[in-house]
């Protein structure tokens, strides 16, 4: 059995799965003692484990070995996304997890059509989407997500990264120029990638971001949809830094 599960219950050579995963294993997959599973602690370590007991709501396992998760990127990327309308953010969450983002943070801005509402319920759903995407794609971490934050707060947080890239439809620097990777990305350990909502950014917001320390960058001559831009930018950053 090649299934992969996240659990926080790993210690002293033993591990336990509970909740929906345990029920699915016991009732649907009919897991039996002796079967092998891959567990992940959510902090970047994988564990080979053997099932020792199957109960209705809990699976007990023996830890056989551990190793760092090979799929985690060497660059810690936080993706800041202008809050889009409808279910577009859910698509962004799923694909950003597959591409290796460490965190995805929505924000509100001047031209945002959507506004935060039912945030507690949405956070539960968003976290579930990220957990499932991380499991499916073999991640060693479940990306973090938060409720939407204001634009000014986003700029301050993003600027603390080694590379804070403000993807601006009004133009900006290229991620690669003269055959060389942008200086902000070269050697960076952390990066912030910022993309807008349906309405993009105002000129005043672009100036605010740059005043905070973010670098305006271009994603090319075409205008990308708000659900395309964050994934294109994330994929480009991951590929250019050798993490894709």
C-alpha positions as CSV (number, residue, x, y, z in Angstrom):
1,X,0.0,0.0,0.0
2,X,1.7,3.2,-1.2
3,X,-0.6,5.7,0.5
4,X,0.7,8.8,2.3
5,X,-0.7,10.4,5.4
6,X,0.0,13.4,7.6
7,X,0.0,12.9,11.4
8,X,1.2,14.8,14.4
9,X,1.3,11.7,16.5
10,X,4.8,10.3,16.0
11,X,7.0,9.6,19.0
12,X,9.3,6.9,20.5
13,X,9.1,4.7,17.5
14,X,5.3,4.6,17.3
15,X,2.8,6.5,15.3
16,X,-1.0,6.9,15.2
17,X,-3.6,7.9,12.6
18,X,-7.0,9.0,13.6
19,X,-10.0,10.9,12.2
20,X,-11.1,10.6,8.5
21,X,-7.8,9.0,7.5
22,X,-8.1,6.2,10.0
23,X,-11.8,5.6,9.1
24,X,-10.9,5.5,5.4
25,X,-8.0,3.1,5.9
26,X,-10.0,0.8,8.1
27,X,-13.4,0.7,6.4
28,X,-12.7,1.6,2.7
29,X,-9.2,0.3,2.1
30,X,-9.6,-2.5,4.7
31,X,-6.1,-2.0,6.0
32,X,-4.5,-4.9,7.9
33,X,-1.6,-5.2,10.4
34,X,1.7,-5.7,8.6
35,X,0.9,-3.3,5.7
36,X,3.3,-0.4,5.0
37,X,2.4,3.2,4.9
38,X,4.3,6.5,4.4
39,X,3.7,9.0,7.2
40,X,4.7,12.7,7.2
41,X,4.9,14.9,10.3
42,X,4.0,18.1,8.3
43,X,7.4,19.6,9.1
44,X,9.4,18.1,6.2
45,X,10.2,14.5,7.4
46,X,8.8,11.3,6.0
47,X,8.5,8.0,7.9
48,X,8.2,4.5,6.7
49,X,5.8,2.7,9.0
50,X,4.2,-0.7,9.5
51,X,0.6,-1.0,10.7
52,X,0.4,-2.9,14.0
53,X,-3.2,-2.5,14.9
54,X,-6.4,-1.4,13.2
55,X,-9.3,0.0,15.2
56,X,-12.5,1.6,14.1
57,X,-11.2,5.2,14.7
58,X,-7.4,4.7,15.0
59,X,-4.6,3.0,13.2
60,X,-1.4,2.2,15.2
61,X,1.9,1.9,13.5
62,X,5.5,1.1,14.1
63,X,8.0,3.6,12.7
64,X,10.7,1.8,10.7
65,X,12.8,4.7,9.3
66,X,12.7,8.4,8.6
67,X,14.2,10.8,6.0
68,X,13.8,14.4,4.9
69,X,11.0,14.8,2.4
70,X,12.6,15.0,-1.0
71,X,9.8,17.1,-2.6
72,X,10.2,20.2,-0.5
73,X,11.7,23.3,-2.1
74,X,14.9,24.9,-0.9
75,X,13.2,28.3,-1.3
76,X,10.4,29.2,1.1
77,X,7.9,31.0,-1.0
78,X,4.9,32.9,0.4
79,X,2.3,33.6,-2.3
80,X,0.3,36.8,-1.6
81,X,-2.9,36.8,-3.7
82,X,-5.4,39.6,-4.2
83,X,-8.7,38.1,-3.0
84,X,-10.6,36.9,-6.1
85,X,-14.3,36.4,-6.4
86,X,-16.0,33.0,-6.6
87,X,-14.1,29.8,-6.1
88,X,-10.9,31.0,-7.9
89,X,-9.0,31.1,-4.7
90,X,-9.6,27.4,-4.1
91,X,-8.0,26.6,-7.4
92,X,-5.0,28.8,-6.6
93,X,-4.6,27.0,-3.2
94,X,-4.7,23.6,-4.8
95,X,-2.2,24.3,-7.5
96,X,0.1,26.5,-5.4
97,X,0.4,23.5,-3.0
98,X,1.4,21.3,-5.9
99,X,4.0,23.8,-7.1
100,X,5.6,24.0,-3.6
101,X,4.4,27.2,-2.0
102,X,5.0,27.3,1.7
103,X,2.1,29.7,2.5
104,X,-0.7,31.4,0.6
105,X,-2.1,34.6,2.0
106,X,-5.1,36.5,0.5
107,X,-5.3,40.2,0.8
108,X,-7.7,43.0,0.0
109,X,-6.8,45.9,-2.3
110,X,-8.4,48.9,-4.0
111,X,-9.8,47.0,-7.0
112,X,-10.8,43.8,-5.3
113,X,-14.3,42.8,-6.2
114,X,-14.6,40.2,-3.5
115,X,-14.7,41.1,0.2
116,X,-14.0,38.7,3.2
117,X,-17.0,37.0,4.7
118,X,-17.7,33.7,6.5
119,X,-14.0,33.6,7.1
120,X,-13.9,30.9,9.8
121,X,-15.8,28.4,7.6
122,X,-13.7,29.3,4.6
123,X,-10.5,28.8,6.5
124,X,-11.5,25.3,7.5
125,X,-12.3,24.5,3.8
126,X,-9.1,26.1,2.6
127,X,-7.0,24.1,5.0
128,X,-8.7,20.9,3.9
129,X,-7.9,21.7,0.3
130,X,-4.3,22.4,1.1
131,X,-4.0,19.2,3.1
132,X,-5.4,17.1,0.3
133,X,-3.3,18.8,-2.3
134,X,-0.1,18.3,-0.2
135,X,-0.9,14.7,0.3
136,X,-1.6,14.1,-3.4
137,X,1.5,15.8,-4.5
138,X,3.9,14.2,-2.0
139,X,4.6,17.3,0.0
140,X,6.4,17.2,3.3
141,X,4.6,20.2,4.6
142,X,1.0,21.4,4.5
143,X,1.1,25.0,3.2
144,X,-0.3,27.6,5.6
145,X,-3.2,29.9,4.8
146,X,-4.8,32.8,6.6
147,X,-7.8,35.0,6.4
148,X,-7.4,38.0,4.1
149,X,-5.2,40.9,5.3
150,X,-5.2,44.6,4.2
151,X,-2.9,45.7,1.4
152,X,-0.6,47.8,3.6
153,X,0.0,44.9,6.0
154,X,0.7,42.6,3.1
155,X,3.4,45.0,1.7
156,X,5.1,45.1,5.1
157,X,5.1,41.4,5.6
158,X,6.2,40.6,2.0
159,X,9.1,43.1,2.2
160,X,10.6,41.1,5.0
161,X,11.5,38.3,2.6
162,X,14.9,38.1,0.9
163,X,13.1,38.6,-2.4
164,X,9.7,40.5,-2.5
165,X,8.4,40.4,-6.0
166,X,5.4,42.6,-6.9
167,X,3.9,41.3,-10.1
168,X,2.6,44.5,-11.7
169,X,0.6,44.7,-15.0
170,X,2.1,48.2,-15.4
171,X,5.5,46.7,-16.0
172,X,8.6,46.1,-14.0
173,X,12.0,44.3,-14.0
174,X,12.5,40.9,-15.6
175,X,13.2,37.8,-13.5
176,X,16.0,37.0,-15.8
177,X,18.0,39.7,-17.6
178,X,21.2,39.3,-19.6
179,X,21.1,35.5,-18.9
180,X,21.3,36.1,-15.1
181,X,18.7,35.5,-12.5
182,X,17.3,38.6,-10.8
183,X,19.7,39.7,-8.0
184,X,16.9,39.6,-5.4
185,X,16.3,35.9,-6.1
186,X,20.0,34.8,-6.4
187,X,20.9,33.2,-3.1
188,X,17.5,33.9,-1.5
189,X,16.2,31.6,1.2
190,X,12.7,33.3,1.4
191,X,10.6,34.9,-1.3
192,X,7.3,36.7,-1.4
193,X,5.3,36.7,-4.7
194,X,2.5,39.2,-4.9
195,X,-0.3,39.1,-7.6
196,X,-3.5,41.1,-7.8
197,X,-7.2,40.4,-7.9
198,X,-9.4,40.9,-11.0
199,X,-8.9,44.6,-11.1
200,X,-5.1,44.5,-10.7
201,X,-3.4,47.3,-8.8
202,X,-3.7,51.0,-8.8
203,X,-0.7,53.2,-9.5
204,X,-0.8,54.3,-5.8
205,X,-0.7,50.7,-4.6
206,X,2.2,49.9,-6.9
207,X,4.1,52.9,-5.4
208,X,3.2,51.8,-1.8
209,X,4.6,48.3,-2.5
210,X,7.8,49.6,-3.9
211,X,8.2,52.2,-1.0
212,X,7.8,49.2,1.4
213,X,10.7,47.5,-0.3
214,X,9.0,45.2,-2.9
215,X,10.4,45.0,-6.4
216,X,8.0,45.5,-9.3
217,X,8.4,42.7,-11.8
218,X,6.9,41.8,-15.2
219,X,5.2,38.6,-16.1
220,X,5.5,39.3,-19.8
221,X,3.6,41.2,-22.4
222,X,0.2,39.5,-21.9
223,X,-2.3,40.3,-19.2
224,X,-2.9,37.2,-17.1
225,X,-6.1,36.4,-15.3
226,X,-6.1,36.7,-11.5
227,X,-6.1,32.9,-11.1
228,X,-3.4,32.4,-13.8
229,X,-0.9,35.1,-12.6
230,X,0.0,33.7,-9.1
231,X,0.5,30.2,-10.5
232,X,2.6,31.4,-13.5
233,X,4.7,33.6,-11.2
234,X,5.2,30.8,-8.6
235,X,6.1,28.3,-11.3
236,X,8.6,30.7,-12.8
237,X,10.3,31.4,-9.5
238,X,10.5,27.7,-8.6
239,X,11.9,26.8,-12.0
240,X,14.5,29.6,-12.1
241,X,15.7,28.8,-8.6
242,X,16.0,25.0,-9.4
243,X,13.0,24.0,-7.3
244,X,10.8,22.7,-10.1
